[in-house]
Amino acid sequence: TAANGVEGIERAEADHYDLVLMDIQMPVLDGYGATTRLRQNGYAAPITALTAHALKEERDRCFRMGFTGFLTKPINKNAILQEAAKYIPHPAT
């Protein structure tokens, strides 16, 4: 977890993550700014937006800004698991 967007960038760039869940509204630097900076720095891992705004325009904006996924709040466990399953590799069975 990160307390703000700047910390989120630092954590994302310091380690390998299969998926980043990025809150849109954060102090210091919001999720849009953090995602934009990550993408400008060449960060290629999937980033899913977490937002209370469910309008299509918000979803479209998130994808234009470099997010690869979009979830609306309140987030439920199944929604997060379904989103993670899109990006996190599964062991061969």
Secondary structure, 3 states (H helix, E strand, C coil): CCCCHHHHHHHHHHCCCCCEEEECCCCCCCHHHHHHHHHHCCCCCCEEEEECCCCHHHHHHHHHCCCCEEEECCCCHHHHHHHHHHHCCCCCC
